[in-house]
Amino acid sequence: MAGLLTPPTPVATTRDVASALIGMRRTLARNSPGGSGTVVAFRIIGLGLAVATLLCGLIRFEEPSRSVDLVAALLLGWLIGWVMGPILVRGAGVGLRPEWFALVPIPPRRLATGLLGASFAGVAPAVTLVAFAVLPLTAAHFGVLPVLVAVPAALLELVMVVLVARVVAAGLAATMSSRRGQELGGLLMAVVIALASGGWSLATVIGQQLAAGTSPALGTALRVLPSGWGAVAVAAADRSDWPVVLAALTGLAVLSVLLLGAWARLLPVTMRRSGGRAPRAARSAAAGQPAWERLLPASPTGAVVAKELRAWRRDPGRSLLLLLALLISGLNLAVPALAFHLPAGLPWVGLAAALIVAMGAANLYGDDGTALWLTRMVPGVERADVRGRQAAWLLVVAPVMVALTVSLTAFSGQGWAWPWVLATLPAMLGATAGLGVLLSVTRPVRQKDPNRRTGPFDTGDDPNAAGALIGQQYLLLVLAALAAVPAATLVLLGGLRGQPQLDAAGVVVGVATGGLLFWWGGRVAARRLADRGAELMDLVHLGPQARTHRDPTRPPPAAAVELPRWKSAARNTLWTVGILLIVPQGLVPIGFNLFGVDQQVKVWFAARYLPQDRQTLAAAGFIAAGLLAIWWAVAIGRRHPTEEGTRS
Amino acid sequence: MDHLDPRVPRGSFFGLVGPNGAGKTTTLSMAVGLLRPDGGSARIFGIDVWADPVAAKQLVGVLPDGLALPERLTGRELLGYLGQLRGLDRATVARRAQELLQVLELTAAEQTLVADYSAGMRKKITLATALLHTPRLLVLDEPFEAIDPVSAATIRVILRRFVEAGGSVVLSSHVMALVEQLCDHVGVIANGRLAAVGTLEEVRGQGSLEDAFVRLVGARISTEGLSWLAS
């Protein structure tokens, strides 16, 4: 052997990189399994939103500046959507991850350019371009020259929006490479999720201000942000103010170049992240024994409670869950209650938060992952483990929710609400702690092991598991809400008949329901954990296909039956449409009418635009249509495996 | 697993070897009652693991490979939690935890949560959880993987003393030299079957354990291809 190796391959050009990455992205999109249904559903919803945005361009305002405001606001909405999208649907997308290219010798700037090219190969930019066509459409009201300005403006806005999204994602990934950064990123994600669910209240307040034209500061803010520069250019073209046109368009181009540079600088940091585990960091855990711990009994149950309370204190995933529940509940109830002067909404803030936080109790054993082995290897501790978890949950969650409910009910001055909240809150809290452990033991959803997670909301890359987890969480939410029905019925009767003793009975029944479910759920869960602990261990360790998986003498299991892409997309779209029809279009208007909310509050609740006597009927119709959509979605999922079964 | 019947004699140091994916981890998990076998049984000192799990689990200490722990506890807190869970009194737990942390050189990481431990530290703290309740049988899955040489030497001493005092150790490994050096009994697993079992001398015969292993597993060492790499 001569010992002389062939010279290494030369470095790829930008063109090579871009075409390789675009090809890779296309291949990934083609090969993407299960998750693709979700992605297709997102695309359908996105296209709907894009067409709606485009149609806004047909609105004619008396005053041209108002249409500039509107377009700027719409583009800002899309910018926010682009930034939030990747955070919300991590794992389900088919994007290229920069860390895959960490060992390929490509200069960062070239890689960033190539990745940008690959970004445009997807469907999302095309959908966004449809939305951004609102710019030329609006410009058509003004004349030919503004349209000629609007076309490059829309394209530049698109490039800018995609780059902002990439830079934010890369920045987040870079931050997430340390544990403290992960906690920060988790906080950001919690805010994004809360805004996605409750941002409508803020958007409504902004929209009303915009429609009324009462807030010049808002208009200025919308124009100053880069998402408004395209609209500014169009308006300036209408006034033949060419320096401003030039400044706005050049500004967008320069900003894009700067963003590309920023991305190229962030990429190496992102790529340094190794294998998912955060680097080791000295972290000061509380030294010694805190005072509260000495109050716990020196029993196995006491040990579990102490361990769980420590986890609440140290695991940002848990504190963020609590924060998330408070934010979502606050944005959906407290903000509208204050903004639209509806004090009747305030007593429910704590109840809603209690229901949302219940979602965190739906998969306690799955969340701990394979750490279950430790409980399995200590003889006879199943009861202590279950009861300890239940007690710790209540010790943390109940005081917060009780304090919130009592203080807001008192603050709102809604005396009638007291029996309602006092009857329902204990039922919900007890049901969560009881049924949560029961669900966690009977139907655990396998998650990435806690020591391999890259952040508080990292549930792994398996879209099926993510879907199963969400289903489980909603199930517990619904069960906890149902647990409050008997108590609430008594209070309702008490109110209708004017019998305060029924109110009191409702409170007693609420407390009893909660206590009973806490006791019963824990009892059954402990027994099941003892009897079927090995199967549970199998599930959290290897997932649902454990039995065949672990035996090397058998062939690997056949891939699970996947829904065809369009069916999966149809199912997800039907679910979304169904929930939208039932909750905001059905239940909310009915609730508004029940509580006598001002008829001027219409927002996007279609029924509110009808004459008052027909509103409830229309809302009921929406609920029926929503139920139909969900029934159809479930039917699609159900029917599929049997079809496969008969074929084979 | 297919009719696997490795009998581990009392007071022996038993090494389970096999290629990747042969089923070492599964066998050990079934033996201690972490996984339920489709058929057959597992006994620890004559106690059926599935019929009387409480009695069996009192006798055994386990170090599984690659499983999670209660991540938001420090090493000392983890041992304290486990001791209390096992019904040991606080003073005993505190004393044993201190000794274990010292011997396994984990006292420097006093303030570090298990979540932030390195792979080697995780092995060591898990070994500590296996030793805390003075078991009579230790079942260790790849105990020396990712462990630094000094700690590995310490652990070898601990295990030898444990066997000398009448305890039994079962460990799995794919490092033949280590098994040859430590164990007096060996079992070779291949494709979910027990290819050979017995004393070290019986299994390896005249050659080294590695030769015996390659022969038993039926592997062929590839020497062809990749000509461009060395051209």
Boltz contact constraints between the chains, C-beta under 6 A:
constraints:
  - contact:
      token1: [A, 1]
      token2: [B, 230]
      max_distance: 6.0
  - contact:
      token1: [A, 280]
      token2: [B, 116]
      max_distance: 6.0
  - contact:
      token1: [A, 280]
      token2: [B, 118]
      max_distance: 6.0
  - contact:
      token1: [A, 281]
      token2: [B, 116]
      max_distance: 6.0
  - contact:
      token1: [A, 283]
      token2: [B, 113]
      max_distance: 6.0
  - contact:
      token1: [A, 283]
      token2: [B, 116]
      max_distance: 6.0
  - contact:
      token1: [A, 284]
      token2: [B, 111]
      max_distance: 6.0
  - contact:
      token1: [A, 285]
      token2: [B, 74]
      max_distance: 6.0
  - contact:
      token1: [A, 285]
      token2: [B, 111]
      max_distance: 6.0
  - contact:
      token1: [A, 285]
      token2: [B, 113]
      max_distance: 6.0
  - contact:
      token1: [A, 300]
      token2: [B, 85]
      max_distance: 6.0
  - contact:
      token1: [A, 303]
      token2: [B, 81]
      max_distance: 6.0
  - contact:
      token1: [A, 303]
      token2: [B, 84]
      max_distance: 6.0
  - contact:
      token1: [A, 303]
      token2: [B, 85]
      max_distance: 6.0
  - contact:
      token1: [A, 307]
      token2: [B, 70]
      max_distance: 6.0
  - contact:
      token1: [A, 307]
      token2: [B, 81]
      max_distance: 6.0
  - contact:
      token1: [A, 310]
      token2: [B, 72]
      max_distance: 6.0
  - contact:
      token1: [A, 311]
      token2: [B, 72]
      max_distance: 6.0
  - contact:
      token1: [A, 314]
      token2: [B, 72]
      max_distance: 6.0
  - contact:
      token1: [A, 315]
      token2: [B, 72]
      max_distance: 6.0
  - contact:
      token1: [A, 369]
      token2: [B, 68]
      max_distance: 6.0
  - contact:
      token1: [A, 370]
      token2: [B, 67]
      max_distance: 6.0
  - contact:
      token1: [A, 370]
      token2: [B, 68]
      max_distance: 6.0
  - contact:
      token1: [A, 371]
      token2: [B, 68]
      max_distance: 6.0
  - contact:
      token1: [A, 371]
      token2: [B, 69]
      max_distance: 6.0
  - contact:
      token1: [A, 371]
      token2: [B, 70]
      max_distance: 6.0
  - contact:
      token1: [A, 373]
      token2: [B, 34]
      max_distance: 6.0
  - contact:
      token1: [A, 373]
      token2: [B, 64]
      max_distance: 6.0
  - contact:
      token1: [A, 373]
      token2: [B, 67]
      max_distance: 6.0
  - contact:
      token1: [A, 376]
      token2: [B, 34]
      max_distance: 6.0
  - contact:
      token1: [A, 377]
      token2: [B, 57]
      max_distance: 6.0
  - contact:
      token1: [A, 377]
      token2: [B, 62]
      max_distance: 6.0
  - contact:
      token1: [A, 378]
      token2: [B, 85]
      max_distance: 6.0
  - contact:
      token1: [A, 378]
      token2: [B, 86]
      max_distance: 6.0
  - contact:
      token1: [A, 379]
      token2: [B, 54]
      max_distance: 6.0
  - contact:
      token1: [A, 379]
      token2: [B, 57]
      max_distance: 6.0
  - contact:
      token1: [A, 379]
      token2: [B, 58]
      max_distance: 6.0
  - contact:
      token1: [A, 380]
      token2: [B, 54]
      max_distance: 6.0
  - contact:
      token1: [A, 381]
      token2: [B, 85]
      max_distance: 6.0
  - contact:
      token1: [A, 449]
      token2: [B, 68]
      max_distance: 6.0
  - contact:
      token1: [A, 450]
      token2: [B, 68]
      max_distance: 6.0
  - contact:
      token1: [A, 450]
      token2: [B, 71]
      max_distance: 6.0
  - contact:
      token1: [A, 451]
      token2: [B, 68]
      max_distance: 6.0
  - contact:
      token1: [A, 451]
      token2: [B, 71]
      max_distance: 6.0
  - contact:
      token1: [A, 451]
      token2: [B, 115]
      max_distance: 6.0
  - contact:
      token1: [A, 534]
      token2: [B, 36]
      max_distance: 6.0
  - contact:
      token1: [A, 537]
      token2: [B, 34]
      max_distance: 6.0
  - contact:
      token1: [A, 550]
      token2: [B, 26]
      max_distance: 6.0
  - contact:
      token1: [A, 552]
      token2: [B, 21]
      max_distance: 6.0
  - contact:
      token1: [A, 552]
      token2: [B, 23]
      max_distance: 6.0
  - contact:
      token1: [A, 552]
      token2: [B, 192]
      max_distance: 6.0
  - contact:
      token1: [A, 553]
      token2: [B, 2]
      max_distance: 6.0
  - contact:
      token1: [A, 553]
      token2: [B, 191]
      max_distance: 6.0
  - contact:
      token1: [A, 553]
      token2: [B, 192]
      max_distance: 6.0
